[in-house]
Each structure stands twice: as structure tokens, then as C-alpha cells.
Amino acid sequence: MHAFPPKEMTFFSVDGIIGRYENPTSDLLRFFMCPAGGHELGTLFLHSLFACLHIDCGKLSFEGVQVRTRLKTDDRKFPDLLILGLEWVLVIENKIRAQNENPLPSYEQYARDHFSNRQRHFAILSPDGRTAPNHPEWKAVSYEGYCQALKSELAKLCFARPISKWQIFAREFILHLENTLYNPAMTMTQEQKDFVELNLREIGDLKKLSECYTEDILHQLSERLKSALPATQLGKFYDQHGRHEVYGSKGILRFQLWFQTPAQEINNFDRQYIISVWVSPLTQAQRERGAGLLARKGHEIGEAPEHGDWVGTKHFVDCREAVDALYELTKEVVELWGNEPPISTADITNNVNPA
């Protein structure tokens, strides 16, 4: 009754694609706001923004519109987005993670100097829709309002035309903005607020209990590994992005293990324990044996060049089973190469790729 529904996962939610960063968000806005950008959405993104600014699109021409990012002004400042129509110009300051401390007067002066014969419009697009008190020419637009306008226009387009990949990408982008910048599903009702206020002590106790649960499991696992592998330089578990990692080495072979408990995954309350492992550097024969080891133990196998030569992941629903599996896997990983020496340091220095 008091729980929030899970957010819908989108393509843009994948770590490292956009996140909560202004530059990649501005780049995608530049693409979607350009009517001739090849996305087949026409002026949808532009019309929606002008609607939020309460500017009548019927009085504007969208022929030959250009959209620019990272344009340098005469005094070496960089407005986030500058949109040029034949008779108008729109300057957008896109604020996501920082306060509005940008030189707005510099952007205004640039627009006056270079586009004196066009209508000039200025907008601040941000999660909270805050205005700039000392800059009345700049109109504030919240991402919530902009996303609502976009969804309304996109729904009309979906009925008017067959569904295209660009409509799907646009929907994914809009949902990503909603999920990361204001998340309408997380708006609390008064009943939910009352529940939290009445149960603050109990909620705090449950959070501490959850943290102790995770620490206890990791402590037991760490002690087991140390006792079983005395010759291996085994580090402690580190809290890293909601997962705990342990590093070890034998010679110049390095391995990294991730162990995640249900309490560490804040967006998924399923009872899952997750094990991931990668090893580097390996010869081709060692890589094949490593892949065979993971396949035999039921791991999903893939490659992660940024981390190592091979990687495997497995999910469990029982804590003891997960701990036992990681314990056994670690013993086999450090004995992986058998009588064959690992790839030499010289090969690493010469950038030899075992794959």
C-alpha cells in the first residue's frame, strides 16, 4: 500500500550512456530538436518546448532550423543549446546537476550582437523549473512540464503515423528524463508521508538491520576465503556502486569478485544474490579453460575488455548456496592456469591481447 511501483527500465538507463549529465542530455536534445535531424519526428520536441514557454508556434517559421551545442560566445562562454530559425533564436541553459551560475548576460549579449534582426527567446530547462531572479528575460521550464508536453505530442504522432524506431527512442529518452530527473512515480501521497512520520524510528531500525545483515554475510565469506587460500593475497570487500568487490592476485594473475546481496540492490527487491567474476591477464588456453569453468558452474558468460579477459555472472536465491558457490569458484580461479604460466609482463607491456 505504501510502496512505490518500480521504474520502467529504458535503454538510456544503462550505466554510462547518459546518467544525470548535462552534456549528453544536451546532445540528445540537439538531435531531437532539429526538425531535419533524420528522426522523422519533425518539430515535436521544439513545439513542446515552445508550448512550455507559452510562445505561439503558429507565429513562428520552422523552415531551415539549426540547433547547435557548445557554441562559443565572443567572451569564450558556452551556452548549452542555441536554436536558430529564419526569424528567431532560442538560447537554452540546460541545468541538471548544478545550480544556475552560468553567465546568462553573456548569452543575452551574444544573441543581441549576432542576431539583432531576429526575435530572441531565452529558456532555463531544469528539474525544478527555477527561475533566475535577476534575469527576467529567461523563462523557466521544468523537465516535468517539458516531459508532459512531449508525451502529449508523441501520443498524437503515434496515432497519426505507423510506429517507427525513432518514436520508440524518443519515448525511451522521455522516460529516462522522468526517471532520473523527477520520477513521477516517487511523488508521495499524504497517506505515505503520514506513514513515514509515524514510523521513523522503526524505519531507521530496519535500515540498520539490513546493513548489518549484508556486513555479516560479507564478513563470513571473507573469513572463509582467507582460511582456504592462505597463499593468495586476498583483499577485503569494498562497497562499490551497490556491490561488494574483493581483489586477489597470484603471481601477476588478477581476479575480481563481486558479491551482491538483496539488501544492496535498491531498485530490485527480489531475493537475489549475485556473483560476478573476471580474471586478467590470461593466455588463449587459459581463457578457454576459464570459459569452460564458468559454463560448467552455470554462469552467464561474456567479455568485458575494460575489466578483464572474461567475465561470468550467476544469480542465487539462497544465501548459503551463493556463499558456497563463490567460495568454490575462488579456489578454482586461482588454480586456473595449472602448470601453464600466466601471460608474461613483457606481453602486457607490449599490449599483446590474448584474445
VENURFEN-V347665 format. One record per pair of residues at least 4 apart in sequence whose C-alpha atoms are under 8 Angstrom apart, sorted by sequence separation. I is the first residue (numbers start at 1). J is the second residue. D is the distance in Angstrom with one decimal. If there is no record, write none. Layout:
i=I j=J d=D
i=I j=J d=D
//
This chain:
i=9 j=13 d=6.4
i=10 j=14 d=7.4
i=13 j=17 d=7.2
i=14 j=18 d=7.9
i=15 j=19 d=6.7
i=21 j=25 d=6.4
i=22 j=26 d=5.9
i=23 j=27 d=6.1
i=24 j=28 d=6.3
i=25 j=29 d=6.2
i=26 j=30 d=6.0
i=27 j=31 d=6.4
i=28 j=32 d=6.3
i=29 j=33 d=5.7
i=30 j=34 d=6.2
i=33 j=37 d=7.8
i=35 j=39 d=8.0
i=36 j=40 d=8.0
i=41 j=45 d=7.9
i=43 j=47 d=5.7
i=44 j=48 d=6.1
i=45 j=49 d=6.4
i=46 j=50 d=6.2
i=47 j=51 d=6.1
i=48 j=52 d=6.4
i=49 j=53 d=6.4
i=50 j=54 d=6.2
i=51 j=55 d=5.9
i=56 j=60 d=7.3
i=57 j=61 d=7.9
i=72 j=76 d=5.4
i=73 j=77 d=5.2
i=84 j=88 d=6.3
i=85 j=89 d=5.9
i=95 j=99 d=7.0
i=103 j=107 d=6.8
i=104 j=108 d=6.3
i=105 j=109 d=6.1
i=106 j=110 d=6.2
i=107 j=111 d=6.3
i=108 j=112 d=6.3
i=109 j=113 d=6.0
i=110 j=114 d=6.0
i=111 j=115 d=5.3
i=112 j=116 d=4.9
i=125 j=129 d=6.6
i=126 j=130 d=7.1
i=132 j=136 d=7.1
i=141 j=145 d=6.8
i=142 j=146 d=6.2
i=143 j=147 d=5.8
i=144 j=148 d=6.2
i=145 j=149 d=6.3
i=146 j=150 d=6.1
i=147 j=151 d=6.0
i=148 j=152 d=6.3
i=149 j=153 d=6.3
i=150 j=154 d=5.9
i=151 j=155 d=6.0
i=152 j=156 d=6.6
i=153 j=157 d=6.4
i=154 j=158 d=6.2
i=155 j=159 d=6.6
i=156 j=160 d=6.3
i=157 j=161 d=6.0
i=158 j=162 d=6.6
i=163 j=167 d=6.5
i=164 j=168 d=6.7
i=165 j=169 d=6.2
i=166 j=170 d=6.0
i=167 j=171 d=6.2
i=168 j=172 d=6.2
i=169 j=173 d=6.1
i=170 j=174 d=6.2
i=171 j=175 d=6.1
i=172 j=176 d=6.1
i=173 j=177 d=6.3
i=174 j=178 d=6.3
i=175 j=179 d=6.0
i=176 j=180 d=6.0
i=177 j=181 d=5.6
i=178 j=182 d=5.5
i=179 j=183 d=4.3
i=183 j=187 d=7.4
i=188 j=192 d=6.0
i=189 j=193 d=6.4
i=190 j=194 d=6.1
i=191 j=195 d=6.2
i=192 j=196 d=6.3
i=193 j=197 d=6.2
i=194 j=198 d=6.1
i=195 j=199 d=6.2
i=196 j=200 d=5.7
i=199 j=203 d=6.1
i=200 j=204 d=6.1
i=201 j=205 d=6.3
i=202 j=206 d=6.2
i=203 j=207 d=6.3
i=204 j=208 d=6.4
i=205 j=209 d=6.1
i=206 j=210 d=6.1
i=207 j=211 d=6.3
i=208 j=212 d=6.2
i=209 j=213 d=6.1
i=210 j=214 d=6.5
i=211 j=215 d=6.3
i=212 j=216 d=6.0
i=213 j=217 d=6.4
i=214 j=218 d=6.3
i=215 j=219 d=6.0
i=216 j=220 d=6.3
i=217 j=221 d=6.2
i=218 j=222 d=6.0
i=219 j=223 d=6.2
i=220 j=224 d=6.3
i=221 j=225 d=6.3
i=222 j=226 d=6.2
i=223 j=227 d=6.2
i=224 j=228 d=6.2
i=225 j=229 d=5.9
i=226 j=230 d=5.8
i=239 j=243 d=5.8
i=240 j=244 d=5.7
i=249 j=253 d=5.5
i=250 j=254 d=6.8
i=260 j=264 d=6.3
i=261 j=265 d=7.2
i=265 j=269 d=7.1
i=282 j=286 d=5.6
i=283 j=287 d=6.2
i=284 j=288 d=6.3
i=285 j=289 d=6.3
i=286 j=290 d=6.0
i=287 j=291 d=6.1
i=288 j=292 d=6.2
i=289 j=293 d=6.1
i=290 j=294 d=6.3
i=291 j=295 d=6.1
i=292 j=296 d=6.0
i=293 j=297 d=6.4
i=294 j=298 d=6.3
i=295 j=299 d=5.6
i=304 j=308 d=5.8
i=305 j=309 d=6.1
i=318 j=322 d=6.3
i=319 j=323 d=6.3
i=320 j=324 d=6.1
i=321 j=325 d=6.1
i=322 j=326 d=6.2
i=323 j=327 d=6.1
i=324 j=328 d=6.2
i=325 j=329 d=6.0
i=326 j=330 d=6.0
i=327 j=331 d=6.6
i=328 j=332 d=6.5
i=329 j=333 d=6.1
i=330 j=334 d=6.4
i=331 j=335 d=6.7
i=332 j=336 d=5.9
i=337 j=341 d=6.7
i=343 j=347 d=6.7
i=344 j=348 d=6.6
i=345 j=349 d=6.2
i=346 j=350 d=6.1
i=347 j=351 d=6.2
i=348 j=352 d=5.8
i=12 j=17 d=6.0
i=13 j=18 d=7.3
i=14 j=19 d=8.0
i=32 j=37 d=6.9
i=35 j=40 d=7.9
i=50 j=55 d=5.3
i=51 j=56 d=7.1
i=72 j=77 d=5.5
i=73 j=78 d=6.3
i=84 j=89 d=4.6
i=95 j=100 d=6.7
i=110 j=115 d=8.0
i=111 j=116 d=7.0
i=115 j=120 d=7.8
i=124 j=129 d=7.5
i=141 j=146 d=6.9
i=158 j=163 d=6.0
i=163 j=168 d=7.7
i=177 j=182 d=7.6
i=178 j=183 d=4.8
i=179 j=184 d=7.5
i=188 j=193 d=6.5
i=238 j=243 d=7.9
i=239 j=244 d=4.6
i=240 j=245 d=6.8
i=249 j=254 d=4.6
i=260 j=265 d=7.5
i=282 j=287 d=5.9
i=294 j=299 d=5.2
i=295 j=300 d=7.3
i=303 j=308 d=7.6
i=304 j=309 d=6.5
i=305 j=310 d=7.8
i=316 j=321 d=7.2
i=317 j=322 d=7.8
i=337 j=342 d=6.7
i=343 j=348 d=7.5
i=347 j=352 d=5.3
i=348 j=353 d=7.9
i=12 j=18 d=6.3
i=13 j=19 d=6.8
i=18 j=24 d=5.8
i=31 j=37 d=5.9
i=35 j=41 d=7.1
i=36 j=42 d=7.0
i=50 j=56 d=7.2
i=51 j=57 d=7.5
i=72 j=78 d=4.9
i=73 j=79 d=7.9
i=83 j=89 d=5.7
i=84 j=90 d=6.6
i=124 j=130 d=7.9
i=132 j=138 d=6.9
i=178 j=184 d=6.8
i=238 j=244 d=5.0
i=239 j=245 d=6.7
i=248 j=254 d=6.0
i=249 j=255 d=6.3
i=262 j=268 d=7.6
i=263 j=269 d=7.7
i=294 j=300 d=7.6
i=295 j=301 d=7.1
i=303 j=309 d=6.3
i=304 j=310 d=6.2
i=316 j=322 d=5.8
i=12 j=19 d=7.7
i=18 j=25 d=6.6
i=32 j=39 d=7.0
i=35 j=42 d=4.5
i=50 j=57 d=6.8
i=71 j=78 d=5.5
i=72 j=79 d=7.4
i=82 j=89 d=7.2
i=83 j=90 d=5.0
i=124 j=131 d=7.3
i=131 j=138 d=7.3
i=196 j=203 d=7.7
i=237 j=244 d=5.5
i=238 j=245 d=5.1
i=247 j=254 d=7.4
i=248 j=255 d=5.5
i=262 j=269 d=6.5
i=294 j=301 d=6.9
i=303 j=310 d=4.7
i=304 j=311 d=6.4
i=34 j=42 d=7.7
i=35 j=43 d=5.1
i=70 j=78 d=5.3
i=71 j=79 d=6.4
i=82 j=90 d=5.8
i=83 j=91 d=6.4
i=112 j=120 d=7.8
i=131 j=139 d=6.7
i=132 j=140 d=7.8
i=226 j=234 d=6.9
i=237 j=245 d=5.0
i=238 j=246 d=6.6
i=247 j=255 d=6.0
i=248 j=256 d=6.7
i=262 j=270 d=6.8
i=302 j=310 d=6.2
i=303 j=311 d=5.6
i=32 j=41 d=7.6
i=34 j=43 d=7.3
i=70 j=79 d=6.2
i=71 j=80 d=7.7
i=82 j=91 d=4.6
i=111 j=120 d=7.0
i=131 j=140 d=5.0
i=158 j=167 d=7.5
i=225 j=234 d=8.0
i=236 j=245 d=7.8
i=237 j=246 d=4.6
i=247 j=256 d=4.7
i=262 j=271 d=5.5
i=301 j=310 d=7.5
i=302 j=311 d=5.4
i=33 j=43 d=6.7
i=47 j=57 d=6.6
i=69 j=79 d=7.3
i=70 j=80 d=5.8
i=71 j=81 d=7.8
i=81 j=91 d=5.9
i=82 j=92 d=6.3
i=130 j=140 d=5.9
i=236 j=246 d=5.7
i=237 j=247 d=7.8
i=246 j=256 d=5.8
i=247 j=257 d=6.6
i=262 j=272 d=5.3
i=291 j=301 d=7.0
i=301 j=311 d=6.0
i=302 j=312 d=6.2
i=33 j=44 d=7.5
i=69 j=80 d=5.6
i=70 j=81 d=7.1
i=71 j=82 d=7.5
i=80 j=91 d=7.9
i=81 j=92 d=5.0
i=129 j=140 d=5.3
i=130 j=141 d=7.6
i=235 j=246 d=5.7
i=236 j=247 d=7.4
i=245 j=256 d=6.7
i=246 j=257 d=5.3
i=261 j=272 d=6.5
i=262 j=273 d=6.0
i=301 j=312 d=4.5
i=33 j=45 d=5.1
i=34 j=46 d=7.8
i=69 j=81 d=4.8
i=79 j=91 d=7.2
i=80 j=92 d=6.1
i=81 j=93 d=6.7
i=129 j=141 d=4.9
i=130 j=142 d=7.5
i=234 j=246 d=7.2
i=235 j=247 d=5.2
i=245 j=257 d=5.4
i=246 j=258 d=6.7
i=261 j=273 d=4.7
i=300 j=312 d=5.3
i=301 j=313 d=6.8
i=32 j=45 d=6.2
i=33 j=46 d=5.3
i=68 j=81 d=5.7
i=69 j=82 d=6.5
i=79 j=92 d=7.0
i=80 j=93 d=5.4
i=81 j=94 d=7.6
i=129 j=142 d=3.7
i=154 j=167 d=7.5
i=234 j=247 d=6.0
i=235 j=248 d=6.0
i=245 j=258 d=4.5
i=260 j=273 d=5.5
i=261 j=274 d=6.8
i=299 j=312 d=5.4
i=300 j=313 d=5.1
i=67 j=81 d=7.0
i=68 j=82 d=5.2
i=79 j=93 d=6.2
i=80 j=94 d=6.0
i=108 j=122 d=8.0
i=124 j=138 d=6.5
i=126 j=140 d=7.7
i=128 j=142 d=5.5
i=129 j=143 d=7.1
i=222 j=236 d=6.9
i=234 j=248 d=4.4
i=244 j=258 d=5.5
i=245 j=259 d=6.5
i=259 j=273 d=7.2
i=260 j=274 d=5.0
i=299 j=313 d=5.1
i=300 j=314 d=6.3
i=67 j=82 d=5.8
i=68 j=83 d=6.3
i=122 j=137 d=6.4
i=123 j=138 d=5.1
i=124 j=139 d=6.1
i=125 j=140 d=6.2
i=126 j=141 d=6.5
i=127 j=142 d=5.2
i=128 j=143 d=7.3
i=222 j=237 d=7.4
i=233 j=248 d=5.3
i=234 j=249 d=7.0
i=243 j=258 d=6.3
i=244 j=259 d=5.4
i=259 j=274 d=5.7
i=260 j=275 d=6.7
i=299 j=314 d=4.8
i=67 j=83 d=4.4
i=91 j=107 d=7.6
i=121 j=137 d=7.7
i=122 j=138 d=4.8
i=123 j=139 d=4.8
i=124 j=140 d=4.8
i=125 j=141 d=4.9
i=126 j=142 d=5.2
i=127 j=143 d=5.0
i=232 j=248 d=6.5
i=233 j=249 d=5.6
i=243 j=259 d=6.2
i=244 j=260 d=6.2
i=258 j=274 d=7.6
i=259 j=275 d=4.9
i=298 j=314 d=7.0
i=66 j=83 d=5.7
i=67 j=84 d=6.4
i=121 j=138 d=7.6
i=122 j=139 d=6.3
i=123 j=140 d=5.8
i=124 j=141 d=6.0
i=125 j=142 d=5.8
i=126 j=143 d=5.8
i=127 j=144 d=6.9
i=154 j=171 d=7.9
i=232 j=249 d=6.2
i=233 j=250 d=6.9
i=243 j=260 d=5.0
i=258 j=275 d=5.6
i=259 j=276 d=6.8
i=65 j=83 d=7.0
i=66 j=84 d=5.1
i=123 j=141 d=7.0
i=125 j=143 d=6.6
i=232 j=250 d=5.9
i=242 j=260 d=7.5
i=243 j=261 d=7.9
i=257 j=275 d=7.1
i=258 j=276 d=4.9
i=294 j=312 d=6.3
i=43 j=62 d=7.6
i=65 j=84 d=5.5
i=66 j=85 d=6.8
i=218 j=237 d=7.2
i=231 j=250 d=8.0
i=257 j=276 d=5.7
i=258 j=277 d=6.3
i=291 j=310 d=7.3
i=65 j=85 d=4.7
i=151 j=171 d=7.7
i=257 j=277 d=4.6
i=290 j=310 d=7.6
i=64 j=85 d=6.6
i=65 j=86 d=7.1
i=243 j=264 d=6.6
i=256 j=277 d=5.7
i=257 j=278 d=6.8
i=63 j=85 d=7.0
i=64 j=86 d=6.9
i=89 j=111 d=7.6
i=242 j=264 d=5.3
i=243 j=265 d=8.0
i=255 j=277 d=7.1
i=256 j=278 d=5.6
i=287 j=309 d=7.2
i=62 j=85 d=6.1
i=63 j=86 d=7.0
i=151 j=174 d=7.6
i=242 j=265 d=6.3
i=255 j=278 d=5.7
i=256 j=279 d=6.6
i=287 j=310 d=7.0
i=61 j=85 d=6.9
i=62 j=86 d=7.6
i=150 j=174 d=7.5
i=255 j=279 d=4.4
i=61 j=86 d=7.0
i=254 j=279 d=5.8
i=255 j=280 d=6.5
i=61 j=87 d=7.3
i=77 j=103 d=7.5
i=89 j=115 d=7.3
i=253 j=279 d=7.3
i=254 j=280 d=5.4
i=35 j=62 d=7.8
i=60 j=87 d=7.7
i=147 j=174 d=6.1
i=253 j=280 d=6.0
i=254 j=281 d=7.0
i=280 j=307 d=7.9
i=281 j=308 d=6.7
i=282 j=309 d=6.8
i=60 j=88 d=7.8
i=79 j=107 d=6.6
i=253 j=281 d=6.1
i=280 j=308 d=4.7
i=281 j=309 d=6.4
i=36 j=65 d=7.8
i=77 j=106 d=7.3
i=89 j=118 d=6.5
i=91 j=120 d=8.0
i=95 j=124 d=7.2
i=252 j=281 d=7.9
i=253 j=282 d=7.6
i=278 j=307 d=7.0
i=279 j=308 d=5.6
i=280 j=309 d=5.4
i=35 j=65 d=6.9
i=77 j=107 d=7.7
i=87 j=117 d=7.5
i=88 j=118 d=4.5
i=89 j=119 d=6.2
i=90 j=120 d=6.1
i=91 j=121 d=6.4
i=92 j=122 d=6.0
i=93 j=123 d=6.3
i=94 j=124 d=6.1
i=95 j=125 d=6.1
i=96 j=126 d=5.7
i=105 j=135 d=8.0
i=147 j=177 d=7.6
i=278 j=308 d=5.8
i=279 j=309 d=6.1
i=280 j=310 d=7.7
i=34 j=65 d=6.6
i=75 j=106 d=7.5
i=87 j=118 d=4.8
i=88 j=119 d=4.3
i=89 j=120 d=5.1
i=90 j=121 d=4.7
i=91 j=122 d=4.9
i=92 j=123 d=4.8
i=93 j=124 d=4.8
i=94 j=125 d=4.9
i=95 j=126 d=4.9
i=96 j=127 d=6.4
i=104 j=135 d=7.6
i=147 j=178 d=7.0
i=278 j=309 d=7.0
i=279 j=310 d=6.3
i=34 j=66 d=6.3
i=86 j=118 d=7.7
i=87 j=119 d=6.3
i=88 j=120 d=5.9
i=89 j=121 d=6.2
i=90 j=122 d=5.7
i=91 j=123 d=6.3
i=92 j=124 d=5.8
i=93 j=125 d=6.1
i=94 j=126 d=6.1
i=95 j=127 d=7.6
i=100 j=132 d=7.5
i=278 j=310 d=5.6
i=279 j=311 d=7.1
i=34 j=67 d=5.8
i=73 j=106 d=7.7
i=88 j=121 d=7.7
i=90 j=123 d=7.4
i=92 j=125 d=6.9
i=278 j=311 d=4.4
i=33 j=67 d=7.0
i=73 j=107 d=7.2
i=143 j=177 d=7.4
i=144 j=178 d=6.9
i=277 j=311 d=5.5
i=278 j=312 d=6.8
i=143 j=178 d=7.6
i=276 j=311 d=7.0
i=277 j=312 d=5.5
i=31 j=67 d=7.9
i=74 j=110 d=7.0
i=276 j=312 d=5.5
i=277 j=313 d=6.8
i=30 j=67 d=5.8
i=73 j=110 d=6.2
i=276 j=313 d=4.3
i=30 j=68 d=6.7
i=143 j=181 d=7.2
i=144 j=182 d=6.7
i=275 j=313 d=5.5
i=276 j=314 d=6.7
i=30 j=69 d=7.0
i=143 j=182 d=7.6
i=274 j=313 d=7.1
i=275 j=314 d=5.4
i=274 j=314 d=5.8
i=275 j=315 d=6.5
i=274 j=315 d=4.6
i=27 j=69 d=6.9
i=273 j=315 d=5.7
i=274 j=316 d=6.3
i=26 j=69 d=7.2
i=272 j=315 d=6.3
i=273 j=316 d=5.0
i=290 j=333 d=7.8
i=272 j=316 d=5.5
i=273 j=317 d=6.1
i=272 j=317 d=4.8
i=273 j=318 d=7.3
i=309 j=354 d=8.0
i=271 j=317 d=5.7
i=272 j=318 d=7.6
i=273 j=319 d=6.7
i=290 j=336 d=6.9
i=309 j=355 d=7.6
i=214 j=261 d=6.6
i=275 j=322 d=7.5
i=289 j=336 d=7.3
i=274 j=322 d=7.6
i=214 j=263 d=6.9
i=273 j=322 d=6.5
i=214 j=264 d=7.7
i=286 j=336 d=7.0
i=30 j=81 d=7.1
i=275 j=326 d=6.9
i=286 j=337 d=5.9
i=211 j=263 d=7.5
i=210 j=263 d=6.2
i=26 j=80 d=6.6
i=127 j=181 d=5.6
i=26 j=81 d=7.0
i=127 j=182 d=6.4
i=23 j=80 d=7.8
i=283 j=342 d=6.6
i=282 j=342 d=6.0
i=283 j=343 d=5.6
i=281 j=342 d=7.2
i=282 j=343 d=5.7
i=281 j=343 d=6.3
i=26 j=94 d=7.1
i=53 j=123 d=7.7
i=284 j=354 d=5.4
i=283 j=354 d=5.1
i=284 j=355 d=6.1
i=22 j=94 d=6.7
i=282 j=354 d=6.4
i=283 j=355 d=7.7
i=22 j=95 d=6.8
i=281 j=354 d=7.7
i=22 j=96 d=5.9
i=21 j=96 d=6.8
i=22 j=97 d=7.4
i=20 j=96 d=6.8
i=21 j=97 d=7.0
i=20 j=97 d=6.9
i=255 j=333 d=7.9
i=250 j=334 d=6.9
i=96 j=181 d=7.7
i=249 j=334 d=7.9
i=53 j=139 d=6.7
i=53 j=140 d=7.7
i=53 j=141 d=7.0
i=52 j=141 d=6.5
i=253 j=342 d=6.6
i=252 j=342 d=7.2
i=52 j=145 d=6.9
i=252 j=345 d=7.7
i=52 j=146 d=6.5
i=49 j=146 d=6.3
i=52 j=149 d=7.4
i=48 j=146 d=6.7
i=51 j=149 d=7.6
i=49 j=149 d=7.6
i=48 j=149 d=5.4
i=48 j=150 d=5.6
i=221 j=323 d=6.4
i=225 j=327 d=6.4
i=229 j=331 d=7.2
i=232 j=334 d=7.9
i=224 j=327 d=7.4
i=228 j=331 d=7.8
i=45 j=150 d=6.6
i=48 j=153 d=7.2
i=225 j=330 d=7.8
i=44 j=150 d=7.3
i=221 j=327 d=7.5
i=44 j=153 d=6.6
i=44 j=154 d=7.4
i=41 j=166 d=7.3
i=40 j=166 d=6.9
i=41 j=167 d=7.3
i=39 j=166 d=5.6
i=32 j=170 d=7.9
i=12 j=172 d=6.8
i=20 j=180 d=6.7
i=11 j=172 d=6.5
i=12 j=173 d=6.5
i=19 j=180 d=7.6
i=20 j=181 d=7.5
i=10 j=172 d=5.6
i=10 j=173 d=7.9
i=13 j=176 d=6.3
i=12 j=176 d=6.1
i=10 j=175 d=7.2
i=10 j=176 d=6.4
i=8 j=175 d=7.8
i=7 j=179 d=6.8
i=7 j=185 d=7.3
i=5 j=185 d=6.7
i=4 j=185 d=6.7
i=4 j=186 d=6.4
i=2 j=191 d=8.0
i=2 j=192 d=5.7
i=2 j=195 d=7.8
i=6 j=267 d=7.1
//
